[in-house]
Amino acid sequence: MRTLKELLTKIKEKGKRRCVVAVAQDETTLLALNHAYKERIVEGVLFGDKGKIKEKAVKLGISLEGFEIIDEPDEEKATRMAVKTTAEDGDFLLKGKVSTAIFLRSVLDKDLGLRTERVLSHVAIMEPRLYHKLLMLTDGGLNIRPDFKKKLDIIENSINLAHRLGIPKPKVALLASSELVNPDMPETLEWEKITEMWRNREDAIVEGPLALDLAVSRKACELKGISSRIGGDADILMVADVATGNIFAKGVQYLGGAEICGTVLGAKRPIAMLSRADSVETKLYSMALACLE
């Protein structure tokens, strides 16, 4: 896929998914849900302050047709109810106007049934203006400084998503500031080891350490004289810590004008975990991505 609109087209063919929203009294969330319903992508249930949800819908001039509203003004209680409902009878969970801390606390509560034994990780999908296809980035949303084992799980999660997007052998670039292995930069040692572990696998090409220019620019590889199996054609960018991923994604979005969406992988159901500052388009595309699973 080269654009996120192609993702929307693909999802429409699958029919409506049951979306469960935690704390739905958010204008951009309601607008995105209304759009998604009209596009025949979702229907579902909204947890939150029923009065505020209806008030905002009237203000926006939109219908909440296709959505049941469960009244629970308390944010944490509404979130817990949404998580439990998703695990039992939903296709995916959508974060509304609730803090990430409250949201994740409920998602990670094993008693609510959504968490599995797999590591949860976040993947952003970007549509950079100067790149020739969609580009995935992980993990800029959940794992602060993942250890070696978690890094392996994060890579596996992203590869599985790439396969569902129709990429049979995704190219995963393990990013560092340089392609050189440096003992003073521990991630480069880990990337070297992971590259060797994936050397003979058929499900993906995984290579690092790679500087960003080598991952996304064939010309940079030629100018530097670097031979790489990825060579400017990366599908997935893997970063060593959440700060790097978060800053990179927001830089591409806010300074580069890229469309972007994201999802949390590894739970019993897909999770669309968005920033409260995200646009209607970002939330719409993130819902489409969650519908993919």
SELUM-237691 format. One record per residue (C-alpha): x, y, z. Coordinates in Angstrom, 1 decimal, decimal comma. Layout:
N
xx: X | yy: Y | zz: Z;
...
This chain:
293
xx: 0,0 | yy: 0,0 | zz: 0,0;
xx: 1,2 | yy: 3,5 | zz: -0,8;
xx: -1,5 | yy: 5,5 | zz: 0,9;
xx: -3,8 | yy: 5,2 | zz: 3,9;
xx: -6,8 | yy: 5,7 | zz: 1,7;
xx: -5,9 | yy: 2,3 | zz: 0,2;
xx: -6,2 | yy: 0,9 | zz: 3,7;
xx: -9,7 | yy: 2,3 | zz: 4,0;
xx: -10,7 | yy: 0,8 | zz: 0,7;
xx: -9,4 | yy: -2,6 | zz: 1,8;
xx: -11,3 | yy: -2,5 | zz: 5,1;
xx: -14,6 | yy: -1,6 | zz: 3,5;
xx: -14,5 | yy: -5,0 | zz: 1,8;
xx: -14,5 | yy: -6,7 | zz: 5,2;
xx: -17,8 | yy: -5,3 | zz: 6,5;
xx: -18,5 | yy: -3,4 | zz: 9,7;
xx: -16,5 | yy: -4,2 | zz: 12,9;
xx: -17,8 | yy: -3,8 | zz: 16,4;
xx: -15,8 | yy: -0,8 | zz: 17,9;
xx: -15,8 | yy: -0,3 | zz: 21,7;
xx: -14,9 | yy: 3,3 | zz: 22,8;
xx: -13,5 | yy: 4,2 | zz: 26,2;
xx: -14,7 | yy: 7,7 | zz: 27,3;
xx: -16,4 | yy: 8,7 | zz: 24,1;
xx: -17,3 | yy: 12,3 | zz: 25,0;
xx: -14,6 | yy: 13,7 | zz: 22,6;
xx: -15,5 | yy: 15,7 | zz: 19,5;
xx: -12,9 | yy: 14,4 | zz: 17,1;
xx: -13,6 | yy: 10,8 | zz: 18,2;
xx: -17,3 | yy: 11,2 | zz: 17,6;
xx: -16,6 | yy: 12,8 | zz: 14,2;
xx: -14,3 | yy: 10,0 | zz: 13,2;
xx: -16,8 | yy: 7,4 | zz: 14,4;
xx: -19,6 | yy: 9,1 | zz: 12,4;
xx: -17,4 | yy: 9,1 | zz: 9,3;
xx: -16,4 | yy: 5,4 | zz: 9,8;
xx: -20,0 | yy: 4,4 | zz: 10,2;
xx: -21,0 | yy: 6,2 | zz: 7,0;
xx: -18,1 | yy: 4,4 | zz: 5,3;
xx: -19,5 | yy: 1,1 | zz: 6,5;
xx: -16,4 | yy: 0,3 | zz: 8,6;
xx: -17,7 | yy: 0,3 | zz: 12,2;
xx: -20,6 | yy: 0,2 | zz: 14,5;
xx: -20,5 | yy: -0,5 | zz: 18,3;
xx: -20,8 | yy: 0,8 | zz: 21,8;
xx: -19,7 | yy: 4,0 | zz: 23,5;
xx: -18,8 | yy: 4,2 | zz: 27,2;
xx: -18,8 | yy: 7,5 | zz: 28,9;
xx: -20,9 | yy: 10,4 | zz: 30,1;
xx: -24,1 | yy: 9,9 | zz: 28,1;
xx: -25,2 | yy: 13,5 | zz: 28,5;
xx: -22,0 | yy: 14,9 | zz: 27,2;
xx: -21,8 | yy: 12,5 | zz: 24,4;
xx: -25,3 | yy: 13,4 | zz: 23,1;
xx: -24,6 | yy: 17,1 | zz: 23,7;
xx: -21,5 | yy: 17,0 | zz: 21,6;
xx: -23,2 | yy: 15,0 | zz: 18,9;
xx: -25,9 | yy: 17,7 | zz: 18,6;
xx: -23,3 | yy: 20,4 | zz: 18,6;
xx: -21,5 | yy: 18,7 | zz: 15,7;
xx: -24,7 | yy: 17,9 | zz: 13,8;
xx: -24,0 | yy: 14,2 | zz: 13,6;
xx: -26,1 | yy: 11,1 | zz: 14,3;
xx: -24,9 | yy: 8,4 | zz: 16,6;
xx: -26,9 | yy: 5,8 | zz: 14,6;
xx: -25,2 | yy: 2,4 | zz: 14,9;
xx: -23,8 | yy: 3,0 | zz: 18,4;
xx: -25,2 | yy: 2,0 | zz: 21,8;
xx: -24,3 | yy: 4,5 | zz: 24,6;
xx: -23,5 | yy: 3,1 | zz: 28,1;
xx: -23,7 | yy: 5,9 | zz: 30,7;
xx: -20,7 | yy: 6,0 | zz: 33,1;
xx: -19,4 | yy: 9,5 | zz: 33,9;
xx: -16,3 | yy: 8,2 | zz: 35,8;
xx: -13,4 | yy: 7,9 | zz: 33,4;
xx: -11,7 | yy: 5,0 | zz: 35,0;
xx: -14,9 | yy: 3,0 | zz: 35,4;
xx: -15,9 | yy: 3,7 | zz: 31,9;
xx: -12,5 | yy: 2,6 | zz: 30,6;
xx: -12,6 | yy: -0,6 | zz: 32,6;
xx: -16,1 | yy: -1,4 | zz: 31,3;
xx: -14,9 | yy: -0,7 | zz: 27,7;
xx: -11,9 | yy: -3,0 | zz: 28,1;
xx: -13,9 | yy: -5,9 | zz: 29,5;
xx: -16,6 | yy: -5,5 | zz: 26,8;
xx: -14,0 | yy: -5,5 | zz: 24,1;
xx: -12,5 | yy: -8,7 | zz: 25,4;
xx: -15,9 | yy: -10,4 | zz: 25,6;
xx: -17,8 | yy: -9,0 | zz: 22,7;
xx: -15,8 | yy: -6,5 | zz: 20,6;
xx: -13,7 | yy: -6,4 | zz: 17,5;
xx: -11,4 | yy: -3,6 | zz: 18,7;
xx: -11,0 | yy: -1,0 | zz: 21,5;
xx: -10,7 | yy: 2,7 | zz: 20,8;
xx: -9,2 | yy: 5,2 | zz: 23,2;
xx: -11,4 | yy: 8,3 | zz: 23,6;
xx: -11,0 | yy: 11,3 | zz: 25,9;
xx: -9,1 | yy: 9,5 | zz: 28,7;
xx: -5,5 | yy: 9,8 | zz: 29,8;
xx: -3,0 | yy: 7,2 | zz: 28,5;
xx: -2,2 | yy: 6,2 | zz: 32,1;
xx: -5,8 | yy: 5,4 | zz: 33,0;
xx: -6,3 | yy: 3,7 | zz: 29,6;
xx: -3,2 | yy: 1,5 | zz: 29,9;
xx: -3,9 | yy: 0,6 | zz: 33,5;
xx: -7,2 | yy: -1,0 | zz: 32,4;
xx: -5,7 | yy: -2,6 | zz: 29,3;
xx: -3,0 | yy: -4,2 | zz: 31,3;
xx: -5,3 | yy: -5,5 | zz: 34,0;
xx: -5,4 | yy: -9,3 | zz: 33,3;
xx: -8,7 | yy: -9,6 | zz: 35,2;
xx: -10,4 | yy: -7,6 | zz: 32,5;
xx: -9,5 | yy: -10,2 | zz: 29,9;
xx: -7,9 | yy: -8,1 | zz: 27,1;
xx: -4,2 | yy: -8,7 | zz: 27,9;
xx: -2,5 | yy: -11,9 | zz: 26,8;
xx: 1,0 | yy: -13,3 | zz: 27,6;
xx: 2,4 | yy: -11,5 | zz: 24,5;
xx: 4,3 | yy: -8,2 | zz: 24,8;
xx: 2,1 | yy: -5,2 | zz: 23,9;
xx: 3,7 | yy: -2,8 | zz: 21,4;
xx: 2,7 | yy: 0,2 | zz: 19,4;
xx: 3,1 | yy: 0,5 | zz: 15,7;
xx: 2,6 | yy: 3,8 | zz: 13,8;
xx: 1,9 | yy: 3,7 | zz: 10,1;
xx: 3,0 | yy: 6,9 | zz: 8,3;
xx: 2,4 | yy: 8,2 | zz: 4,8;
xx: 5,5 | yy: 10,4 | zz: 4,3;
xx: 5,3 | yy: 12,8 | zz: 1,4;
xx: 8,8 | yy: 12,0 | zz: 0,1;
xx: 8,7 | yy: 8,2 | zz: 0,5;
xx: 7,4 | yy: 5,8 | zz: -2,1;
xx: 5,1 | yy: 3,7 | zz: 0,2;
xx: 3,7 | yy: 3,5 | zz: 3,6;
xx: 6,2 | yy: 3,3 | zz: 6,4;
xx: 5,8 | yy: 1,6 | zz: 9,8;
xx: 7,5 | yy: 2,7 | zz: 13,0;
xx: 7,8 | yy: 0,8 | zz: 16,3;
xx: 7,7 | yy: 1,3 | zz: 19,2;
xx: 7,0 | yy: 5,0 | zz: 19,9;
xx: 4,1 | yy: 4,5 | zz: 22,2;
xx: 4,4 | yy: 1,8 | zz: 24,9;
xx: 7,8 | yy: 0,3 | zz: 25,7;
xx: 10,1 | yy: 2,9 | zz: 27,2;
xx: 13,4 | yy: 1,0 | zz: 27,1;
xx: 12,7 | yy: -2,6 | zz: 26,0;
xx: 15,2 | yy: -5,3 | zz: 26,9;
xx: 16,5 | yy: -7,7 | zz: 24,3;
xx: 13,7 | yy: -10,2 | zz: 24,6;
xx: 11,0 | yy: -7,4 | zz: 24,3;
xx: 12,7 | yy: -6,1 | zz: 21,3;
xx: 12,4 | yy: -9,5 | zz: 19,6;
xx: 8,7 | yy: -9,6 | zz: 20,5;
xx: 8,2 | yy: -6,0 | zz: 19,2;
xx: 9,8 | yy: -6,9 | zz: 15,9;
xx: 7,6 | yy: -10,1 | zz: 15,6;
xx: 4,4 | yy: -8,0 | zz: 16,3;
xx: 5,3 | yy: -5,5 | zz: 13,5;
xx: 6,1 | yy: -8,3 | zz: 11,0;
xx: 2,8 | yy: -9,9 | zz: 11,7;
xx: 1,0 | yy: -6,6 | zz: 11,0;
xx: 3,0 | yy: -6,1 | zz: 7,8;
xx: 1,9 | yy: -9,6 | zz: 6,6;
xx: -1,8 | yy: -8,6 | zz: 7,2;
xx: -1,1 | yy: -5,5 | zz: 5,2;
xx: -0,1 | yy: -7,7 | zz: 2,3;
xx: 3,7 | yy: -7,4 | zz: 2,6;
xx: 4,9 | yy: -11,0 | zz: 2,4;
xx: 8,6 | yy: -10,3 | zz: 3,3;
xx: 8,8 | yy: -6,9 | zz: 5,1;
xx: 12,1 | yy: -5,1 | zz: 5,4;
xx: 12,8 | yy: -4,2 | zz: 9,0;
xx: 15,5 | yy: -1,5 | zz: 9,6;
xx: 17,0 | yy: -1,6 | zz: 13,1;
xx: 17,8 | yy: 2,1 | zz: 13,5;
xx: 20,8 | yy: 3,7 | zz: 15,1;
xx: 22,8 | yy: 6,9 | zz: 14,5;
xx: 25,3 | yy: 5,0 | zz: 12,4;
xx: 25,6 | yy: 1,6 | zz: 10,6;
xx: 28,7 | yy: 0,9 | zz: 12,7;
xx: 28,7 | yy: -1,4 | zz: 15,7;
xx: 29,8 | yy: 0,7 | zz: 18,7;
xx: 30,3 | yy: -0,8 | zz: 22,2;
xx: 29,4 | yy: 2,6 | zz: 23,6;
xx: 26,0 | yy: 2,3 | zz: 22,0;
xx: 24,4 | yy: -0,9 | zz: 23,4;
xx: 21,6 | yy: -0,9 | zz: 20,9;
xx: 24,1 | yy: -1,4 | zz: 18,0;
xx: 25,3 | yy: -4,6 | zz: 19,6;
xx: 21,8 | yy: -5,9 | zz: 20,0;
xx: 20,9 | yy: -5,0 | zz: 16,4;
xx: 23,9 | yy: -6,9 | zz: 15,2;
xx: 22,8 | yy: -10,0 | zz: 17,2;
xx: 19,2 | yy: -9,7 | zz: 16,0;
xx: 20,3 | yy: -9,3 | zz: 12,4;
xx: 22,3 | yy: -12,6 | zz: 12,7;
xx: 19,3 | yy: -14,3 | zz: 14,3;
xx: 17,1 | yy: -13,4 | zz: 11,3;
xx: 19,7 | yy: -14,1 | zz: 8,6;
xx: 18,0 | yy: -17,3 | zz: 7,3;
xx: 14,4 | yy: -16,6 | zz: 8,1;
xx: 11,9 | yy: -16,3 | zz: 5,2;
xx: 9,2 | yy: -14,2 | zz: 6,9;
xx: 11,2 | yy: -10,9 | zz: 6,9;
xx: 14,5 | yy: -9,2 | zz: 6,2;
xx: 15,8 | yy: -7,7 | zz: 9,4;
xx: 19,0 | yy: -5,7 | zz: 9,4;
xx: 20,9 | yy: -3,3 | zz: 11,6;
xx: 22,3 | yy: -1,2 | zz: 12,9;
xx: 21,3 | yy: 1,2 | zz: 10,1;
xx: 21,3 | yy: 4,9 | zz: 10,0;
xx: 17,9 | yy: 6,4 | zz: 8,9;
xx: 19,2 | yy: 7,6 | zz: 5,6;
xx: 20,4 | yy: 4,1 | zz: 4,6;
xx: 17,0 | yy: 2,7 | zz: 5,6;
xx: 14,9 | yy: 5,0 | zz: 3,4;
xx: 17,3 | yy: 6,3 | zz: 0,7;
xx: 18,9 | yy: 4,1 | zz: -2,0;
xx: 21,0 | yy: 7,1 | zz: -3,1;
xx: 22,5 | yy: 7,5 | zz: 0,4;
xx: 23,5 | yy: 3,8 | zz: 0,3;
xx: 25,2 | yy: 4,4 | zz: -3,1;
xx: 27,0 | yy: 7,6 | zz: -1,9;
xx: 28,2 | yy: 5,9 | zz: 1,3;
xx: 29,2 | yy: 2,7 | zz: -0,6;
xx: 27,0 | yy: 0,6 | zz: 1,8;
xx: 25,6 | yy: -2,7 | zz: 0,6;
xx: 22,3 | yy: -3,4 | zz: 2,4;
xx: 19,5 | yy: -5,9 | zz: 1,8;
xx: 17,1 | yy: -3,1 | zz: 2,8;
xx: 18,9 | yy: -0,4 | zz: 0,8;
xx: 16,4 | yy: 2,5 | zz: 0,9;
xx: 13,3 | yy: 0,3 | zz: 0,8;
xx: 12,4 | yy: -0,2 | zz: 4,5;
xx: 8,9 | yy: -1,2 | zz: 5,4;
xx: 9,4 | yy: -1,0 | zz: 9,1;
xx: 11,6 | yy: 1,2 | zz: 11,2;
xx: 12,5 | yy: -0,3 | zz: 14,7;
xx: 13,8 | yy: 2,1 | zz: 17,3;
xx: 15,6 | yy: 1,4 | zz: 20,6;
xx: 13,4 | yy: 3,4 | zz: 22,9;
xx: 10,0 | yy: 5,1 | zz: 23,1;
xx: 11,4 | yy: 8,6 | zz: 23,1;
xx: 13,1 | yy: 8,2 | zz: 19,8;
xx: 10,0 | yy: 6,7 | zz: 18,2;
xx: 7,6 | yy: 9,2 | zz: 19,6;
xx: 9,7 | yy: 12,2 | zz: 18,6;
xx: 10,3 | yy: 10,8 | zz: 15,1;
xx: 6,7 | yy: 10,0 | zz: 14,4;
xx: 5,4 | yy: 13,4 | zz: 15,6;
xx: 8,2 | yy: 15,2 | zz: 13,7;
xx: 7,1 | yy: 13,4 | zz: 10,5;
xx: 3,5 | yy: 14,2 | zz: 11,2;
xx: 3,7 | yy: 17,9 | zz: 12,4;
xx: 6,7 | yy: 19,1 | zz: 10,5;
xx: 6,6 | yy: 16,8 | zz: 7,5;
xx: 2,9 | yy: 16,9 | zz: 7,0;
xx: 2,5 | yy: 13,1 | zz: 6,9;
xx: -0,7 | yy: 11,3 | zz: 7,4;
xx: -0,3 | yy: 8,9 | zz: 10,3;
xx: -2,2 | yy: 6,3 | zz: 12,3;
xx: -1,4 | yy: 3,7 | zz: 14,9;
xx: -2,4 | yy: 0,6 | zz: 16,8;
xx: -1,4 | yy: -1,5 | zz: 19,8;
xx: -0,5 | yy: -5,1 | zz: 19,0;
xx: -0,3 | yy: -8,2 | zz: 21,2;
xx: -3,6 | yy: -8,0 | zz: 23,0;
xx: -6,6 | yy: -10,3 | zz: 22,6;
xx: -8,2 | yy: -7,6 | zz: 20,4;
xx: -6,6 | yy: -4,7 | zz: 18,4;
xx: -6,4 | yy: -1,4 | zz: 20,3;
xx: -6,5 | yy: 2,0 | zz: 18,7;
xx: -4,6 | yy: 4,1 | zz: 21,2;
xx: -4,5 | yy: 7,7 | zz: 20,1;
xx: -3,4 | yy: 11,1 | zz: 21,4;
xx: -6,2 | yy: 13,4 | zz: 22,5;
xx: -4,7 | yy: 15,9 | zz: 20,1;
xx: -5,0 | yy: 13,7 | zz: 17,0;
xx: -7,1 | yy: 14,7 | zz: 14,1;
xx: -10,3 | yy: 13,1 | zz: 12,8;
xx: -8,3 | yy: 11,7 | zz: 9,9;
xx: -5,7 | yy: 10,1 | zz: 12,1;
xx: -8,5 | yy: 8,5 | zz: 14,3;
xx: -10,3 | yy: 7,3 | zz: 11,2;
xx: -7,2 | yy: 5,6 | zz: 9,7;
xx: -6,4 | yy: 4,1 | zz: 13,1;
xx: -9,8 | yy: 2,6 | zz: 13,3;
xx: -9,3 | yy: 1,1 | zz: 9,8;
xx: -6,0 | yy: -0,3 | zz: 10,9;
xx: -7,6 | yy: -1,9 | zz: 13,9;
xx: -10,2 | yy: -3,5 | zz: 11,7;
xx: -7,5 | yy: -5,2 | zz: 9,7;
xx: -7,0 | yy: -7,9 | zz: 12,3;
